[in-house]
Amino acid sequence: MKRLLAIALLFATPAHAGETAIDGTWQGTSICQVKPSPCHGETVVYRVRQTGPDSHRIRAYKIVSGHEVFMGEIIGTYTSETTFKAQSLDRQQRTAIWTFTLNGNHMSGRLTLADGTLFRLIEADRVK
């Protein structure tokens, strides 16, 4: 996964007051779909917290030798009980679209480049 440089989340309705369905810690896999490439499959941890009435912070980590290594931060607005999208720039300044769908304590995601290339598939479960 590339370090996230600049990020904005795009949603359709305002966030709920208090803790939302996406708040918490999620762990799973982020599997690269572009081969060959410098991209690798990873075990990931996403720590999601509401930071204001209409904003959330997602801190992304990969697991390396049993330790969490910080990859980047997504800051934006969460607006749906089941889905959200995030737009970011990677190290090469390419626009990338993160799309996640929540189903109870499971979150499925896709990272797609602006040209439509599917770059990653993400599956994560709530651990806290």
C-alpha positions in Angstrom: 0.0 0.0 0.0 1.3 3.4 -0.9 1.7 6.2 1.7 -1.3 8.5 1.6 -0.2 12.0 0.9 -3.4 14.1 0.6 -6.8 12.9 1.3 -10.5 13.9 1.1 -13.4 11.6 1.8 -16.6 12.1 -0.2 -20.0 11.2 1.2 -23.7 12.0 0.7 -25.3 12.5 4.1 -24.1 14.0 7.5 -22.4 11.8 10.1 -24.3 10.5 13.1 -23.7 12.1 16.5 -21.5 10.0 18.8 -19.8 6.8 17.8 -20.6 5.6 14.3 -20.7 2.1 12.7 -17.2 2.5 11.2 -15.5 3.7 14.5 -13.1 1.1 15.9 -10.1 -1.0 14.9 -10.3 -3.2 11.8 -7.7 -5.8 10.8 -7.4 -7.9 7.7 -5.7 -8.1 4.3 -4.9 -5.7 1.5 -4.0 -7.7 -1.6 -2.3 -6.1 -4.6 -4.1 -6.7 -7.9 -1.4 -5.2 -10.2 1.4 -7.6 -11.0 4.2 -7.2 -11.5 4.5 -4.0 -9.5 6.2 -2.7 -6.3 2.8 -3.3 -4.6 2.7 -6.2 -2.2 -0.1 -8.0 -0.3 -0.2 -7.0 3.4 -1.9 -7.6 6.7 -3.4 -4.2 7.6 -4.9 -2.4 10.6 -7.2 0.5 10.2 -7.9 2.6 13.4 -11.1 4.7 12.7 -12.2 7.5 15.0 -14.7 10.4 14.7 -12.9 13.7 15.0 -15.8 16.1 14.7 -19.5 16.2 13.9 -18.8 15.6 10.3 -15.3 14.2 10.2 -13.4 10.9 10.8 -9.7 10.0 10.9 -8.6 6.6 9.6 -5.0 5.7 10.5 -3.6 2.9 8.3 -0.9 0.5 9.4 0.7 -2.6 7.8 2.0 -5.4 9.9 5.8 -6.1 9.4 7.5 -8.7 11.6 4.6 -8.6 14.0 4.7 -4.8 14.5 2.4 -2.1 13.1 4.1 0.3 10.7 2.2 3.5 10.0 1.4 4.0 6.3 -0.8 7.1 6.3 -3.9 8.9 7.4 -7.3 9.5 5.8 -9.3 12.4 7.2 -12.8 13.2 6.0 -16.6 12.7 6.5 -18.4 9.5 7.2 -22.0 9.6 6.1 -23.4 6.1 5.7 -24.0 3.1 7.9 -22.8 0.8 5.2 -20.6 2.5 2.6 -18.1 5.3 2.1 -15.6 6.5 -0.5 -12.2 8.1 0.0 -10.1 9.9 -2.6 -6.3 10.2 -2.1 -3.0 10.8 -3.9 -0.3 8.2 -3.7 3.5 8.8 -3.8 3.3 9.1 -7.6 0.6 11.8 -7.2 -2.0 9.5 -8.9 -5.5 9.9 -7.8 -6.9 6.8 -6.1 -10.4 6.0 -4.9 -11.0 3.9 -1.8 -14.4 2.3 -1.6 -15.5 0.4 1.5 -18.7 -1.5 2.3 -19.6 -2.4 5.9 -21.5 -5.5 6.8 -21.8 -5.7 10.5 -18.3 -6.4 11.8 -16.8 -7.0 8.4 -15.5 -4.3 5.9 -14.7 -5.0 2.2 -12.8 -2.5 0.2 -11.3 -1.7 -3.2 -8.6 0.8 -4.1 -9.1 1.9 -7.7 -6.8 4.3 -9.7 -8.5 7.2 -11.5 -8.0 5.3 -14.8 -10.2 2.5 -13.5 -7.3 0.1 -12.6 -8.2 -2.1 -9.7 -5.1 -1.8 -7.5 -6.1 -3.5 -4.2 -8.8 -5.6 -2.6 -9.3 -5.2 1.1 -11.1 -7.5 3.6 -11.0 -6.5 7.3 -12.9 -7.5 10.5 -13.6 -5.3 13.5 -11.2 -6.3 16.4 -12.2 -3.5 18.8 
